[in-house]
Structures are given as C-alpha cells and as structure tokens.
Amino acid sequence: MRFIATGDWQLGMTAHYLSDEARPRFHRARLDAVARIGALAAEKKVEFVLVCGDVFETNQLDRAIIARTFEVLNAFTVPVVLLPGNHDPLDAASIYDSPAFSSRVPDHVHVLRSSDPFTVVPGVETIGAPWFSKHPQGDLVAEATKDLAEVAAGDIRIIAGHGAVSVLDPDRESLATIDTDHLKSLLREDRAQFVALGDRHATFEVADRIWYPGAPEVTSRRETDPGNVLLVDIDAETHRAEVDKVHVGTWAFTVIEADLNSAEDVTEFEERMNAVPDKDRTAVWLILRGTLPTAAKARLDEQLDHFSDLFALVSLWERHMDLAVVAADEDFADLGLSGYLQETLDELSARAAADDDSAVAAQDALGLLFRFARSGS
C-alpha cells in the first residue's frame, strides 16, 4: 500500500515580509505545490494523500482561496484526507464548517473531524487527532489512540497527528506535546503501522515509522529541509515501511553571510549573488560584516538595490550585521567637492569614526554623498 504524507500547506499564508509584487506569486506557489502533489500521486499510483494539519493558514480566509484550493484538489485522482491543525482548528469559526467549504468540497476530499477510525481505502484506516482549539489541554494523539486494539492481519492503520513531539518540543511546559514513547509503543505493539505528523515544516524522521513530511513550500528561513512530501510504502503482511522523500517546492529562503573588507570582496559578493538560481523565487537574508571604504560601500549599496529588483526579497538581518564604513581620502579626491559639500564630508567623516550611535547613520550618509557626488546630482 502506497500513500503520500504531507502537511502544513498553510494556503493563504500572508508572507508579510515579502514585497507587494512577490507576495501574490508566493501565494500561488503554494497552490502550485499542491497541484504537483496531485500529479505525483497519479504518477506514483498512490492510494490516497494524507495532509497532517494546517491545510489553511487561518480559519478566516477569503472564499476565493477556498475556491482555488478546490479547483486544484478536483484534479486529484485519489482520496485526500485533511486533518485540522492549530492554524485551522475545528472551533466555532472553523473554515471546514463555512459555507464556502461545505458547499463545494469535492467528494473525494475528507476531513478528519474526530478520532473515529476512517477507512480511506479498503484495508487501510486512518486515526486522526484533530485540533478543536488553538490551545489543547493535553496530548491529542495520545487521547485519540489510547484504546486502540491490535490491527487485524492484512490491514493497515495510520496515525495522523499535529504538533511537537516530546523529543523536539522546546516548550517543555506545553500540555499539547506529543509523547514520543507512546507513538513508539503503538508501532511496537502493532496497534498502528505508521505515524505521520504535521507542525514541523522541515522533513524529519523522529524514529522508525514516525515522520514529519514538512511543508511542501518553505515558510521560514529557519527551516533546514522544507519543500518535500513523503512517499510511503507499507507492506500489508510484514508492516514494514519504506519512506522516500520527494521534493515538490520551488521557493527557497536562505541566509547569506559575507565578510567585506575591500572592493574585491564586494565584487566576489556580487558574483555570489549573481550565481543564485531562480531569484524571483528566492528570499535572501544577508549578514554582512567588515569595514569598507566609502567607494566600495557605495558599490555594495548599488548592488543591493539591483538585487532587490531581482530577488523575491533581499533583507539585511540587522541584528547580526556588523558592517562599518571608513571615509578614505582617495574615494573623494577626484570628485571636486568644495564649500558646503566639503564641510559636510568632513563632518560626516568625523561622525562616522565616532564610537556612538550616530556612527552608523553617518556611514550611510557618506555612502549617499559619494553616490550623489559621483553622479553629479
């Protein structure tokens, strides 16, 4: 038996940090990733697709997003099983109970509204642990699976959960933390054959047959392996599972660090940025360190302006930045400054060298002065 495990589609994600131009493309990319999952399901002849929570970014979405989601899901040739997560819980305002969802949901799309066994295809059942609020008061997966009997011979049972497992949860006080040992016991006692989890957006194997597939499109620069789904094969007789990671994402979020202390370093940085593929689908956070003469810093600023037009995002990660500017005499020698401009240069040079909060602003102003003087503005 073969199925696709995925999660955290977060359709309708705001991505407020992207530009007005890039944001709609990022929204569309998430739907396109879902379409690729459907194509992969047909290509690999899977029996169903399981989405482990956070199908939607929030319960309050424009109905057009739901309509476009269904337009994509209508092309799927296999059942699609959706688990409500912390972003789209089954609360009083649930998106799954909205007229836009309930009136148009395709027949082959199923929402796990309880922990009752759901037979997705003959011989295969799923046990879901849906979220009913954003702040559960306990381990939802443990509660959903506490009374499970051993799986009948030849059948397969898959657990679908959402949340942080105990071996990874940074919040040790969280009541919703999923007990990893309990999951292992379910598999060891043959009360389930596979556990698929959502909430972690990077693909991760917690233990044998316990996996986070991750989000099919990147959502954060902190994610180490996003953009994947899992192709899972389970032998109905031996219950052994074979898991293959398949990349479906097209966007990249990356952090680029560079030490810049000369014009040559700035040129190398430019070449490095030029070499990045698919710039219109790449968001970059920069950590720049070093000390540059004014001319080199002006060149760097020109590059950053240019790359901001090419990339989906170019952002200076200010908290980690440590880039200073020095006013080298040779930078301004051929610009013919005099009078007020020369006085301004002298004042900015003095402030840029000071050890106080005004130094950074003065260094930036030196770069602007150099660019404006060079261009004759």
C-alpha positions in Angstrom: 0.0 0.0 0.0 1.4 3.4 -1.0 0.3 6.9 0.1 1.6 10.4 0.2 2.1 12.1 3.6 2.2 15.9 3.6 1.2 18.7 5.9 1.3 22.4 6.6 0.1 23.7 3.3 -1.0 26.9 5.0 -2.8 28.1 2.0 -3.5 31.8 2.2 -0.3 32.5 4.1 0.3 36.2 4.4 4.1 36.3 4.0 4.1 40.0 5.1 7.8 40.2 4.8 7.7 39.9 1.0 7.2 42.8 -1.4 3.8 43.6 -2.8 5.0 42.2 -6.1 6.3 38.9 -4.7 3.6 38.1 -2.3 0.9 37.0 -4.8 3.5 34.8 -6.6 4.3 33.2 -3.2 0.6 32.6 -2.6 0.2 31.0 -6.0 3.3 28.9 -5.5 1.7 27.2 -2.5 -1.3 26.1 -4.6 1.0 25.0 -7.4 2.8 22.8 -4.9 -0.5 21.2 -4.1 -1.1 20.6 -7.8 2.3 18.9 -8.0 1.4 16.6 -5.2 -1.7 15.6 -7.1 0.4 14.9 -10.2 2.9 12.9 -8.1 0.0 10.9 -6.7 -1.1 9.9 -10.1 2.4 9.2 -11.4 3.4 7.0 -8.4 0.0 5.3 -8.3 -0.6 6.1 -4.6 -3.9 5.2 -3.0 -4.5 8.4 -1.1 -2.9 11.7 0.1 -2.9 12.4 3.9 -2.5 16.1 4.9 -1.4 16.3 8.6 -2.8 19.6 9.7 -2.7 23.3 8.8 -4.2 22.9 5.4 -5.1 26.6 5.6 -3.2 29.5 7.2 -6.2 30.5 9.3 -9.9 30.0 9.7 -10.6 33.5 8.4 -9.8 33.4 4.7 -11.3 34.9 1.6 -13.7 32.4 0.0 -11.7 32.8 -3.2 -8.7 30.9 -1.6 -11.0 28.0 -0.7 -12.4 28.0 -4.3 -8.9 27.9 -5.8 -8.0 25.1 -3.4 -10.9 23.0 -4.5 -10.1 23.8 -8.2 -6.7 22.2 -7.6 -8.0 19.3 -5.5 -10.6 18.5 -8.2 -7.7 17.3 -10.3 -6.6 14.7 -7.8 -7.4 11.2 -8.9 -7.2 9.7 -5.3 -8.8 10.5 -2.0 -7.4 13.4 0.0 -7.7 13.3 3.8 -7.4 16.6 5.7 -6.5 16.9 9.4 -7.4 20.2 11.1 -4.3 21.7 12.9 -3.5 24.6 15.1 -3.9 27.2 12.3 -7.3 25.8 11.2 -8.9 24.1 14.2 -12.4 22.8 14.4 -13.6 25.6 16.6 -16.7 27.7 16.4 -15.3 29.7 13.4 -13.8 26.6 11.6 -13.2 27.1 8.0 -14.3 23.5 7.5 -17.8 24.5 8.6 -18.0 27.6 6.4 -20.5 27.7 3.5 -17.6 28.3 1.1 -16.0 25.0 2.2 -19.0 22.7 2.9 -21.0 23.7 -0.2 -18.2 22.9 -2.6 -15.9 20.4 -1.1 -15.1 17.6 -3.6 -16.5 14.2 -2.8 -13.0 12.7 -2.6 -11.8 15.2 0.0 -12.4 14.1 3.6 -11.9 16.0 6.8 -10.9 14.0 10.0 -13.4 15.6 12.4 -12.9 13.1 15.2 -10.6 10.3 16.2 -13.0 7.6 14.9 -11.3 5.2 12.5 -11.8 6.4 8.9 -11.4 3.8 6.2 -9.8 5.7 3.4 -9.5 2.7 1.1 -10.4 -0.9 1.8 -8.0 -2.4 4.3 -6.5 0.9 5.3 -7.8 3.2 8.1 -6.6 6.4 9.5 -6.9 7.6 13.1 -6.7 11.4 13.3 -6.1 13.7 16.2 -7.8 16.9 15.0 -7.3 20.2 16.9 -10.5 21.7 18.3 -8.9 24.9 19.6 -5.5 26.7 19.3 -4.6 25.7 22.9 -5.3 22.0 23.6 -5.2 20.9 27.2 -3.4 17.7 26.6 -1.7 15.3 24.1 -4.3 14.9 21.4 -2.6 12.0 19.7 -2.3 10.0 23.0 -6.0 10.7 23.7 -7.0 9.6 20.2 -5.1 6.4 20.3 -5.2 5.2 24.0 -7.8 2.4 23.4 -6.6 1.2 20.0 -6.6 -2.6 19.6 -4.0 -4.5 17.6 -4.5 -4.1 13.8 -6.2 -7.1 12.1 -3.9 -9.3 10.0 -3.6 -7.9 6.5 -4.9 -4.4 7.4 -3.0 -1.2 7.9 -3.6 1.7 10.4 -2.0 5.1 10.0 -2.0 7.7 12.8 -2.3 11.4 11.7 -1.3 14.0 14.3 -0.2 17.6 14.5 2.1 19.2 17.0 5.6 19.0 18.5 6.8 15.6 19.8 8.4 15.4 23.2 12.0 14.9 21.9 11.8 18.1 19.9 9.4 20.4 21.7 11.3 23.5 23.0 8.3 24.2 25.3 8.6 21.5 28.0 5.6 23.0 29.8 3.2 22.6 26.8 0.2 20.5 27.5 -0.1 19.6 23.9 3.3 18.0 23.5 3.1 14.6 21.7 4.6 11.8 23.8 7.2 10.1 21.5 7.4 7.0 23.7 3.6 6.5 23.3 4.0 6.7 19.5 6.8 4.1 19.6 4.7 1.8 21.7 1.8 2.0 19.2 4.1 0.8 16.5 5.9 -1.8 18.6 2.6 -3.3 19.8 1.2 -3.4 16.2 -1.6 -1.0 17.1 -0.5 1.2 14.2 1.9 0.8 11.3 2.9 4.4 10.6 2.6 7.8 12.3 2.6 11.0 10.1 2.8 14.3 11.9 2.4 18.0 10.9 3.5 21.2 12.5 7.3 20.9 11.9 7.8 22.5 8.4 11.0 20.6 7.7 11.2 17.0 6.8 12.3 15.0 9.8 12.4 11.3 10.9 11.5 11.2 14.6 12.0 7.4 14.8 11.4 4.4 12.7 7.9 4.9 11.0 7.4 8.2 12.7 7.9 11.1 10.4 7.2 14.8 9.8 6.9 15.2 6.0 7.3 19.0 6.3 5.7 21.8 4.3 5.6 21.5 0.5 6.8 25.1 0.2 9.2 26.8 2.5 7.7 29.2 5.1 10.7 30.3 7.2 14.5 30.9 6.9 15.0 28.6 9.9 13.7 25.5 8.1 16.5 23.1 7.3 14.8 20.8 4.8 11.4 22.1 3.6 9.6 21.7 0.3 9.1 17.9 0.5 6.4 15.3 0.7 6.8 11.6 1.8 6.1 8.7 -0.5 5.3 5.9 1.9 5.1 2.2 1.0 3.8 -0.2 3.7 3.7 -3.9 3.3 0.4 -5.3 4.4 1.9 -8.6 5.6 5.1 -7.5 7.3 4.0 -3.9 8.1 7.5 -2.8 7.1 7.5 0.8 5.8 9.7 2.3 3.1 9.8 6.1 3.0 11.1 8.2 0.1 11.4 12.0 0.3 10.2 13.8 -2.8 10.9 17.5 -3.4 8.0 19.5 -4.8 8.8 23.0 -3.6 10.1 25.7 -5.9 10.8 28.6 -3.5 13.9 29.0 -1.3 14.6 31.0 1.8 18.3 31.4 2.5 20.8 33.3 4.7 23.9 34.5 3.0 26.9 35.6 5.1 29.8 37.6 3.8 32.9 39.3 5.2 33.5 42.5 3.2 36.7 44.5 3.7 37.7 45.6 0.2 36.4 46.4 -3.2 37.5 42.8 -4.3 35.3 41.4 -1.5 32.3 43.4 -2.8 33.0 42.0 -6.3 33.1 38.4 -5.0 29.8 39.1 -3.2 28.2 40.3 -6.4 29.3 37.2 -8.2 28.0 35.0 -5.4 24.5 36.7 -5.6 24.5 36.5 -9.4 25.0 32.8 -9.2 21.9 32.2 -7.1 19.3 30.5 -9.3 15.6 31.3 -9.5 16.0 34.7 -8.0 12.3 35.6 -8.3 11.5 32.6 -6.1 14.3 33.2 -3.6 14.2 35.3 -0.4 17.6 36.2 1.0 18.6 37.5 4.4 22.0 39.0 4.5 24.6 39.0 7.3 27.4 41.3 6.2 30.5 42.0 8.3 33.7 44.0 7.9 34.9 47.5 7.2 34.6 49.1 3.7 35.9 52.3 2.2 33.2 54.7 1.1 33.5 53.8 -2.6 33.3 50.1 -2.0 30.2 50.6 0.3 28.6 52.7 -2.4 29.1 49.9 -4.9 27.6 47.5 -2.4 24.6 49.7 -2.0 24.1 49.8 -5.8 24.3 46.0 -5.9 21.7 45.7 -3.1 19.3 48.0 -5.0 19.8 45.9 -8.1 19.3 42.6 -6.4 16.2 43.8 -4.6 14.7 44.2 -8.0 15.6 40.6 -9.0 15.0 38.6 -5.8 11.7 37.9 -4.1 13.3 39.5 -1.0 16.7 40.9 -0.1 16.8 41.8 3.6 19.6 42.9 5.8 19.4 40.9 9.0 20.2 43.9 11.2 20.6 42.0 14.4 23.6 40.2 13.0 25.0 42.9 10.8 28.4 44.4 11.6 29.5 46.5 8.6 31.3 49.7 9.1 32.4 52.4 6.6 35.6 54.5 6.6 36.0 57.7 4.6 39.2 57.0 2.6 40.6 60.3 1.2 41.2 58.7 -2.2 37.5 57.9 -2.6 36.6 61.6 -2.7 39.8 63.1 -4.1 38.6 63.2 -7.8 35.1 64.4 -7.0 36.0 68.1 -6.7 34.0 68.8 -3.6 34.2 72.3 -2.1 32.4 74.7 0.1 29.3 73.2 1.8 29.8 69.8 0.4 33.4 69.6 1.6 32.3 70.7 5.1 29.6 68.1 5.1 32.1 65.4 4.1 34.4 66.5 6.9 31.6 66.4 9.5 30.3 63.0 8.3 33.8 61.6 8.3 34.3 62.7 11.9 30.9 61.3 13.0 31.5 58.0 11.1 34.6 57.4 13.1 33.0 58.2 16.4 32.1 55.4 18.9 28.5 56.3 19.4 25.0 55.7 18.0 25.4 58.3 15.3 28.3 56.5 13.6 26.1 54.1 11.5 23.9 56.9 10.2 26.9 58.9 9.3 28.5 56.0 7.5 25.3 55.5 5.5 25.2 59.2 4.7 28.8 59.1 3.5 27.8 56.4 1.0 24.9 58.5 -0.3 27.1 61.6 -0.5 29.7 59.7 -2.6 27.0 58.3 -4.9 25.3 61.7 -5.4 28.6 63.5 -5.9 29.9 60.9 -8.4 26.6 61.1 -10.4 26.6 64.9 -10.4 23.3 65.1 -8.6 
